[in-house]
Amino acid sequence: MKQAIGLVELTNITRGILVADTMLKAANVELLLAQPLCPGKYVVMVSGDVGAVQSAVRSGKSAGGAENVVDEFVLSNIHPDVFQALSGCTEVKQIKSLGVIESYSVASAIVAADTAAKAAAVQILEVRLARGMGGKAVVSVTGEIGAVTAAVRAGSNAIAHTGFLVDQLVIAAPHQGLHQALF
């Protein structure tokens, strides 16, 4: 079981590869993700115990250089729905209400998703990471309208202070055609 995850998001690919190597050498962590994203960004995500992940992220940020680091985080006790949503393994049976949080960074979207999932009884549908979206990321959730509203508010508030929040949306009863178009 993963106790914590950490992520460093960078402005360029070559620096991203260096950061991935540095993070893996800095601490006993497992590499979950190391790949380029639109528009030429690179993201590195690791998991492990909290101290190891903190050490890896610190080392990664240092190797990346402040001018190349877009965003970063360390999250302990991440909500299990976030892992499913990141891997695209969420089974969508019904969308009651739809909540969407849009951010300028992958890291902030994952923080928003984790916060939203912990704030209310919602299902995270997807955490879409910066592919074909100009580097933005989108979190979508479903559930009862009150829970979706609370989750979107909490997730948005968690990242609003960073300047990475683009927008948020809650639709009480989305049309079935929209459901088919999104998922």
C-alpha positions in Angstrom: 0.0 0.0 0.0 1.3 3.4 -1.0 1.6 5.7 2.0 2.4 8.9 0.1 2.9 10.1 -3.4 5.0 13.0 -4.6 5.1 14.8 -7.9 7.3 17.3 -9.6 6.0 19.0 -12.8 8.6 20.7 -15.0 8.7 23.1 -18.0 10.9 20.9 -20.1 11.5 17.3 -21.0 15.3 17.0 -20.6 15.2 18.5 -17.1 12.3 16.2 -16.3 14.3 13.1 -17.2 17.1 14.4 -14.9 14.6 15.0 -12.1 13.2 11.5 -12.4 16.7 10.0 -12.1 17.5 12.2 -9.2 14.3 11.4 -7.3 14.8 7.7 -7.7 18.4 7.9 -6.5 17.5 10.2 -3.5 15.2 7.9 -1.6 13.6 4.5 -1.6 10.6 5.3 -3.8 8.7 3.7 -6.6 8.3 5.5 -9.9 4.6 5.7 -10.8 4.9 8.1 -13.7 7.6 9.8 -15.7 6.5 11.2 -19.0 6.2 14.3 -21.2 2.9 16.2 -21.3 1.5 19.0 -23.4 2.9 21.6 -24.1 6.4 20.2 -23.7 6.1 19.8 -19.9 7.3 16.7 -18.0 5.9 15.1 -14.9 7.5 12.7 -12.4 5.4 11.0 -9.7 6.7 8.6 -7.1 5.3 6.7 -4.1 6.6 5.3 -0.9 6.7 6.2 2.8 6.1 9.8 3.6 9.7 10.6 4.5 11.2 9.0 1.4 8.7 10.8 -0.8 9.4 14.1 0.8 13.2 13.6 0.3 12.7 12.6 -3.3 10.6 15.6 -4.1 13.0 18.0 -2.4 15.9 16.5 -4.4 13.9 16.6 -7.6 13.0 20.3 -7.1 16.6 21.1 -6.5 17.8 19.2 -9.6 15.1 20.8 -11.7 15.9 24.3 -10.7 13.4 26.9 -9.6 13.0 28.3 -13.1 12.0 24.8 -14.5 9.6 23.6 -11.8 5.9 24.4 -12.6 4.4 22.8 -9.5 5.0 20.0 -7.0 3.4 18.3 -4.0 3.7 15.5 -1.4 0.4 13.9 -0.4 0.1 11.4 2.4 -2.8 9.0 2.6 -4.1 9.8 -0.8 -7.7 8.8 -1.5 -7.8 5.4 -3.4 -10.2 6.8 -6.0 -7.4 9.2 -7.2 -5.2 6.3 -8.3 -8.1 4.7 -10.3 -9.0 8.1 -11.9 -5.3 8.7 -12.8 -5.0 5.3 -14.5 -8.4 5.6 -16.3 -9.8 2.6 -14.5 -12.9 4.2 -13.0 -16.1 2.4 -14.1 -18.7 5.0 -14.8 -22.2 3.6 -14.4 -24.2 6.7 -13.8 -23.6 10.4 -13.6 -26.0 11.9 -11.1 -24.5 15.4 -10.8 -21.3 16.4 -12.5 -18.5 18.5 -11.0 -15.5 19.7 -12.9 -12.3 21.4 -11.6 -9.9 22.8 -14.2 -6.3 23.7 -13.4 -3.2 25.0 -15.0 -1.0 22.2 -13.6 -1.1 18.4 -13.2 0.0 18.7 -9.6 -2.7 21.1 -8.6 -5.4 18.9 -10.3 -4.3 15.8 -8.3 -4.3 17.9 -5.1 -7.8 19.1 -6.0 -9.0 15.5 -6.7 -7.7 14.2 -3.5 -9.2 17.1 -1.5 -12.6 16.7 -3.3 -12.7 12.9 -2.7 -12.0 13.4 1.0 -14.5 16.3 1.4 -17.7 14.6 0.4 -19.2 11.3 -0.8 -18.4 11.6 -4.5 -16.9 9.3 -7.1 -13.9 10.7 -9.0 -14.6 10.0 -12.6 -11.4 11.1 -14.1 -8.2 13.1 -13.6 -7.2 14.1 -17.1 -3.6 15.1 -17.3 -2.5 17.8 -19.7 -2.6 15.7 -22.9 -4.1 17.7 -25.7 -5.2 20.5 -23.3 -2.3 22.9 -23.5 -0.8 21.7 -20.2 -4.0 22.0 -18.2 -5.6 19.2 -16.2 -9.2 18.5 -15.4 -10.8 16.6 -12.5 -14.4 15.3 -12.8 -16.6 13.9 -10.0 -20.1 12.6 -9.7 -22.6 12.0 -6.9 -25.5 13.7 -5.2 -25.7 17.4 -6.0 -24.9 18.5 -2.4 -21.9 16.2 -2.2 -20.6 17.3 -5.7 -21.0 20.9 -4.8 -19.1 20.5 -1.5 -16.4 18.4 -3.2 -15.9 20.9 -6.0 -15.8 23.8 -3.6 -13.2 22.0 -1.4 -11.0 20.9 -4.3 -11.1 24.3 -5.8 -10.3 26.1 -2.5 -7.4 23.7 -2.0 -5.6 25.1 -5.1 -7.1 28.6 -5.5 -4.3 30.2 -3.4 -1.6 28.8 -5.8 -3.0 30.6 -8.8 -3.5 27.3 -10.7 -7.3 27.2 -10.5 -8.8 28.0 -14.0 -12.4 27.3 -13.3 -15.0 25.1 -11.7 -18.4 23.8 -12.6 -21.3 21.9 -11.1 -24.2 20.6 -13.3 -27.1 19.2 -11.2 -28.4 16.7 -13.8 -26.3 16.5 -17.0 -27.9 15.3 -20.2 -27.2 11.7 -21.1 -25.6 12.9 -24.4 -23.0 14.8 -22.4 -22.2 11.7 -20.3 -21.6 9.8 -23.6 -19.4 12.6 -24.9 -17.3 12.8 -21.8 -16.7 9.2 -20.9 
